[in-house]
Amino acid sequence: MKILHTSDWHLGHTLYNYDRSHEQQAFLQQLTRIVAEEMPDAMVVSGDIYHYSTPSAATQKMYTDGMLEIHRACPGMTIVVTAGNHDSSSKLEIDSSLWNHFGVKVVGNIERTREEVNLEKHIVEVIDEAAALKGYIIAVPHVYPQNFPMLDTETPREERQARFFQALLDEVGKMNTGGLPVVLMAHLSIEGSDRTGHDETVGGIEYVPISSMGEGYDYLALGHIHCPQNIKGNGRHARYCGTPLPVSFDEAYPHSVSIVELKGREAPQIRTIEIENPIPLVTLPKEPVVFEEAIKLLEEYPDDKPAYIRLNVLITDYLAPDCNERASNAVRGKSCKYCYIKSNREKQTSDYIARHISIQEMQEMSPLEIARLYYQEAEGEEMDEELCELMSSVVQKVREKNNLR
């Protein structure tokens, strides 16, 4: 079975109030070409189709038109879409019956009654044009760990997530008498994954050990973490395909989709196909320099070269109030778009840092970064890792509590 693994499209995402629909449409067009060339048996989209839970009508039309073109490029391909933490599960599922006619299975939430959970909803058979069964896809949308259903009265609350995954794998195990490939989809964060560039202050992060994903899958198609990577451990084959387009300047790595070929119980063969972004995100320069040097580089940037640009500035004292105005004027008439200044301070005493943080800098900081600065000022030393982890845990619990409201 050959699958195309993609996730975290974040359609509708804007960057510093700049519309990105041109880039997102370019990605969907590239994806259509890739599907036409690769002719996979299935395409799995592991969550975060949209960036906002209430996408605009134009963004929804872009998604619908894009999916129809992808279907036309390979009509026999099974498409499975699951909701991520940025998606509205109910809105994503609202047209699921209609999508079924185009070979698209949409799973936004876990269907349950007081008596039972509908496990069949999450199991998709991949059947080729000759009506031959090629394998199984288990589609699990994003669900906060505390919200997974209770499958039996004996399972402790903290083990419900692991129990749910294993129940689905066991169900497929009963059906899979031919030893066909099994793909499990999930939208969450595996412990030990590389979260480079991922903004942990948005959307919530659930740290799940790979062992909690259960036994019985041949490939785990993950979404949520934006950095593409294979997950190692316990002989399991798991991968984050990453974002096809960068969502922030810190996602400074190649963006792609993954092609995965599965043969029985053999190790999957994985390769990537890079996605070209027509408007790249550029940090100018790579290493921080004083503002006057940075603004000169911006003024010299080619007029006809599209890009989003942030200036990488070393602050020795303070930023002048007109720095953003000067940067905006420097790109006037150019194809590039100025976004913001990344502030890098020289190491100073804690009193100096506390007095000179600007509102813009504080808005760009995470709660943990602010806590570290406060701790440094109060204690005169860096916050140790154990305390950092405790602080991160507290922030996460507060976010989860707010998400439940």
C-alpha positions in Angstrom: 0.0 0.0 0.0 1.3 3.4 -1.0 0.2 6.4 0.9 0.8 10.2 0.8 1.1 11.5 4.3 0.5 15.2 4.9 -0.8 17.4 7.7 -1.0 20.9 9.3 -2.0 22.8 6.2 -3.3 25.7 8.3 -5.4 27.1 5.5 -6.4 30.7 6.2 -3.3 31.4 8.2 -2.2 35.0 7.9 1.3 36.3 8.7 1.4 39.6 10.5 -1.9 40.5 8.8 -0.6 39.5 5.4 -3.0 37.3 3.4 -1.3 34.0 2.5 -4.0 32.5 0.2 -1.7 32.7 -2.9 0.9 30.4 -1.1 -1.8 28.0 0.2 -3.3 27.7 -3.3 0.1 27.1 -4.7 0.6 24.3 -2.2 -2.7 22.6 -3.1 -1.7 22.8 -6.8 1.6 21.2 -6.1 -0.1 18.5 -4.0 -2.4 17.8 -6.9 0.6 17.3 -9.2 2.3 15.1 -6.7 -0.8 12.9 -6.4 -1.1 12.7 -10.2 2.5 11.6 -10.5 2.6 9.2 -7.5 -0.9 7.7 -7.8 -1.0 6.6 -4.2 -3.6 4.2 -2.8 -4.5 6.7 -0.1 -3.8 10.2 1.1 -3.9 10.8 4.9 -4.2 14.4 6.2 -3.5 14.2 9.9 -5.2 17.3 11.3 -5.1 21.1 11.2 -6.7 21.6 7.9 -7.5 25.1 8.8 -5.7 27.6 11.0 -8.8 29.0 12.6 -11.8 27.0 13.9 -14.1 29.4 12.0 -12.5 29.7 8.6 -13.7 32.3 6.1 -15.9 31.4 3.2 -13.0 32.0 0.8 -10.8 29.6 2.8 -13.4 26.9 2.9 -13.9 27.3 -0.9 -10.1 27.0 -1.4 -10.1 23.7 0.6 -13.2 22.3 -1.3 -11.9 23.2 -4.7 -8.4 21.9 -3.8 -9.8 18.6 -2.6 -11.9 18.1 -5.7 -8.9 18.7 -7.9 -6.9 16.2 -5.9 -9.6 13.6 -6.2 -9.8 14.2 -10.0 -6.0 13.7 -10.2 -6.4 10.2 -8.8 -10.1 9.1 -8.6 -9.3 5.7 -7.2 -7.4 7.1 -4.2 -8.9 6.9 -0.7 -8.5 10.2 1.1 -8.8 10.3 5.0 -9.0 13.7 6.8 -8.9 14.1 10.6 -9.5 17.2 12.7 -6.6 18.8 14.5 -6.6 21.1 17.5 -7.0 24.2 15.2 -10.1 22.7 13.5 -13.7 22.8 14.5 -14.5 19.0 14.6 -18.2 19.6 14.0 -17.7 22.0 11.1 -15.2 19.8 9.5 -17.6 16.9 9.6 -20.7 18.7 8.5 -20.2 17.7 4.8 -18.8 14.3 5.5 -21.7 12.4 3.9 -21.2 14.4 0.7 -17.4 13.9 0.7 -17.9 10.1 0.9 -19.1 10.2 -2.7 -15.6 11.4 -3.7 -13.7 8.8 -1.7 -13.0 11.3 1.1 -13.5 10.1 4.7 -13.7 12.9 7.2 -13.4 12.1 10.9 -13.8 15.2 13.2 -14.7 13.6 16.5 -15.3 10.4 18.4 -18.9 9.3 18.1 -20.3 8.0 21.4 -23.5 7.4 23.3 -24.0 6.6 26.9 -23.8 2.9 26.1 -21.0 2.6 23.5 -18.4 4.2 21.3 -18.6 3.8 17.5 -15.2 2.3 16.7 -16.2 1.5 13.2 -16.3 5.2 12.3 -12.5 5.4 12.7 -11.6 2.3 10.6 -11.2 2.9 6.8 -10.6 0.1 4.4 -8.3 1.1 1.4 -9.7 -0.6 -1.7 -8.1 -0.3 -5.2 -9.9 0.1 -8.5 -9.9 -3.7 -8.9 -11.9 -3.9 -5.7 -8.9 -5.5 -3.9 -8.4 -4.7 -0.2 -5.0 -3.0 0.1 -4.9 -2.2 3.9 -6.5 -0.3 6.7 -6.3 3.3 8.0 -7.3 4.0 11.6 -8.3 7.7 11.7 -8.2 9.4 15.1 -8.8 13.1 15.3 -7.3 15.5 17.9 -8.8 14.8 21.4 -7.5 16.2 24.7 -6.3 13.3 26.8 -8.9 13.9 29.5 -11.7 13.8 26.9 -11.1 10.3 25.5 -14.1 8.0 26.1 -14.3 5.4 28.8 -14.5 2.0 27.1 -14.8 0.1 30.4 -15.3 1.0 34.0 -12.0 -0.4 35.1 -9.7 1.9 33.0 -8.3 4.8 35.0 -8.9 8.2 33.5 -5.3 8.8 32.7 -5.2 5.6 30.6 -8.3 6.2 28.5 -6.2 7.5 25.6 -3.9 4.5 25.4 -6.9 2.2 25.9 -8.8 3.8 23.0 -5.9 3.5 20.5 -5.3 -0.2 21.5 -9.1 -1.0 21.2 -9.0 0.3 17.6 -5.9 -1.6 16.8 -7.4 -4.8 18.3 -10.6 -4.3 16.2 -8.5 -4.0 13.0 -6.5 -7.0 14.1 -9.6 -9.1 14.1 -10.5 -7.9 10.6 -7.0 -8.1 9.1 -6.7 -11.8 8.5 -4.5 -11.3 5.5 -1.8 -9.4 7.3 -2.3 -6.2 5.3 -0.6 -2.9 6.2 -2.2 -0.9 9.0 -1.8 2.9 9.2 -2.7 4.8 12.4 -3.4 8.5 12.2 -3.1 10.8 15.2 -2.7 14.5 16.0 -0.7 15.0 19.1 2.9 15.4 20.4 5.0 12.3 21.1 7.6 12.6 23.9 11.1 13.3 22.6 9.9 14.8 19.3 11.8 17.8 17.8 9.5 20.8 18.3 11.9 23.3 16.6 9.9 26.3 15.5 6.6 25.0 17.1 4.8 27.7 19.1 3.8 25.9 22.3 1.8 28.9 23.5 -0.9 28.2 20.9 -3.3 25.2 20.7 -2.0 23.1 23.6 0.6 20.4 23.6 0.0 16.8 24.9 3.2 14.9 25.6 2.4 11.2 24.9 4.9 8.4 25.1 5.2 6.3 21.9 4.1 3.3 23.9 0.7 4.8 24.5 -0.1 4.6 20.8 -0.5 0.8 21.2 0.6 -2.3 19.3 -0.4 -3.4 15.8 0.2 -0.6 13.4 2.8 -0.6 10.6 3.0 3.2 10.3 1.9 6.0 12.5 1.0 9.1 10.5 1.4 12.0 12.9 0.3 15.6 12.8 0.7 18.6 15.1 4.5 19.1 15.3 5.6 21.2 12.3 9.2 19.9 12.1 9.3 16.8 9.7 11.0 13.8 11.5 10.9 10.1 12.1 10.2 9.1 15.7 12.4 6.4 17.1 11.7 3.9 19.8 10.6 0.4 20.5 10.9 -0.6 16.8 7.8 1.4 15.9 7.6 3.3 12.6 6.2 6.8 13.3 6.6 10.1 11.5 5.6 13.7 11.5 5.4 14.8 7.9 5.5 18.5 9.1 3.9 21.5 7.6 3.9 22.0 3.8 4.3 25.7 4.4 6.1 27.5 7.3 3.7 29.0 9.8 6.4 31.1 11.5 9.9 32.4 10.8 11.4 29.9 13.3 10.3 27.0 11.0 13.5 27.4 9.0 13.7 23.9 7.6 12.5 22.2 4.3 8.8 21.7 4.1 7.4 18.7 2.3 4.9 15.8 2.1 5.8 12.2 2.7 5.4 9.2 0.4 5.2 6.0 2.4 5.3 2.5 0.8 4.2 -0.4 3.0 4.6 -4.1 2.1 3.1 -6.5 4.7 5.0 -6.3 7.9 8.2 -5.0 6.3 9.6 -1.6 7.5 8.0 1.2 5.5 9.9 2.9 2.8 9.7 6.7 3.3 10.7 9.5 1.0 9.8 13.2 1.0 8.8 15.6 -1.8 9.6 19.2 -1.0 7.0 21.9 -1.4 8.1 25.1 -2.9 6.8 28.3 -1.3 6.4 31.2 -3.7 6.8 33.7 -0.9 9.5 32.4 1.5 10.0 33.6 5.1 13.4 35.3 5.3 15.3 36.3 8.5 17.6 39.2 7.6 20.5 38.6 8.4 20.8 35.1 9.8 23.0 36.4 12.7 21.8 39.5 14.7 23.4 42.8 13.8 22.7 46.4 15.0 19.6 48.0 13.6 21.5 50.4 11.2 23.2 47.4 9.5 19.9 45.4 9.3 18.0 48.3 7.8 20.7 48.7 5.2 20.3 45.1 4.2 16.6 45.6 3.9 17.0 48.6 1.7 19.4 46.6 -0.6 17.0 43.6 -0.8 16.1 43.0 -4.5 13.0 44.9 -5.5 11.5 42.0 -7.5 12.1 39.2 -5.0 9.0 38.2 -3.0 9.5 37.4 0.6 8.2 38.0 4.1 11.1 39.5 6.1 11.9 39.9 9.7 15.0 41.8 10.8 17.4 40.1 13.1 18.6 43.0 15.4 21.1 43.0 18.2 20.0 45.6 20.8 22.9 47.1 22.8 20.7 49.8 24.4 17.2 50.2 23.1 15.3 50.4 19.8 14.4 53.8 18.4 10.6 54.5 18.4 10.6 54.9 14.6 12.4 51.7 13.7 9.3 49.9 12.4 8.3 52.9 10.4 11.8 53.0 8.8 11.6 49.3 8.0 8.2 49.7 6.4 9.4 52.6 4.3 12.4 50.5 3.2 10.2 48.0 1.4 7.9 50.5 -0.2 7.7 49.6 -3.9 9.4 46.2 -3.4 7.8 42.8 -3.8 8.9 41.8 -0.2 6.8 42.4 2.9 8.3 43.6 6.2 6.9 41.8 9.2 8.7 42.6 12.5 12.0 42.9 14.3 13.4 40.0 16.2 15.1 41.5 19.2 18.3 40.0 20.5 19.8 41.6 23.6 23.4 41.5 24.7 23.8 39.8 28.1 23.2 42.4 30.8 22.3 42.4 34.5 18.8 41.3 35.4 18.0 44.9 36.5 18.9 46.2 33.1 16.8 43.5 31.4 13.7 44.1 33.6 13.8 47.9 33.0 14.2 47.8 29.2 11.9 45.2 27.8 9.5 46.8 25.4 5.8 45.9 25.0 6.5 44.5 21.5 9.2 42.2 22.9 7.0 41.0 25.7 4.2 40.2 23.3 6.6 38.0 21.3 7.7 36.1 24.5 6.1 32.9 25.8 5.0 32.7 29.4 8.0 30.5 30.2 10.4 33.1 28.8 8.8 35.9 30.9 9.0 33.6 34.0 12.7 32.9 33.3 13.4 36.7 33.2 11.5 37.3 36.4 13.3 34.4 38.1 16.7 35.7 37.0 15.8 39.1 38.4 14.5 37.8 41.7 17.1 35.1 42.3 20.1 36.4 40.4 20.6 33.1 38.5 19.0 31.1 35.7 15.9 29.0 36.3 16.9 25.3 36.4 15.4 22.8 34.0 13.2 21.0 36.6 11.5 24.3 37.5 11.1 25.2 33.8 9.3 21.9 33.2 7.1 22.5 36.2 6.3 26.0 34.8 5.5 24.6 31.3 3.2 22.0 32.9 1.3 24.7 34.8 0.9 26.8 31.7 -0.4 23.8 29.8 -3.0 22.9 32.4 -4.3 26.5 32.4 -4.7 26.4 28.6 -6.4 23.0 28.7 -8.8 24.3 31.4 -9.6 27.4 29.2 -10.1 25.1 26.1 -12.7 23.1 28.1 -14.8 26.2 28.8 
